[in-house]
């Protein structure tokens, strides 16, 4: 990982937008920090797109999509998007149709019950009531699970044919081909009618944990906030650059680097 100060000026100047994780990237101690919120507003003023992509549920994300200066929040690892409307309120869009979501929801609840029965200490995340397209097991937010327990949760999800990923706080599982990268591709098509892959060098991604590895792999302008080092040994792909500061302050540091190039 290269120190953020070595991010080339030309690469920063070419950017049209920034994707970002939420937990422990925009947030500090569970809430968005004032400097991260100001950084999003400054990016908006500079004319850059701003999209948050998170494993958090759509229900949890709705209050933030209403007030944060973002073009969209893509929740549940790419499954559903919340789009602020010009006159107020939100539009919700899904990648899966309603019958598919209904079938998958029933299957996922059965897996969730099995995890809680079979893996000692495993408990569903407290935000589970707001989830529509995935399930989540808490490992670091309110419940502490060890590496072996986390691995067991992932293995059980995968044995049931689910995709599984580990964020800084949860283990998420779902049915379907979506993920954070596909969610990013989808929202660029939905909002701007463009192909993300045609302009990947013109976007940055900021994240902090193992469920950001796919984004770190595909974005040349990928940045880890400093707390990404907690997951360094477990990441299949590291961010190209790393901020000197953690969490929301690290996001603000990355945004400032972008804005200095405008």
Helices and strands as residue ranges (DSSP letters): E 2-3, G 4-6, H 9-13, E 17-20, E 27-28, E 31-32, H 34-45, E 49-53, H 58-67, E 72-75, E 80-84, E 90-94, H 98-118, G 128-130, E 135-138, H 147-159, E 163-166, E 170-174, H 180-192, G 196-198, G 200-202, E 203-207, G 210-212, H 213-218, E 221-224, G 226-234, E 241-242, H 247-260
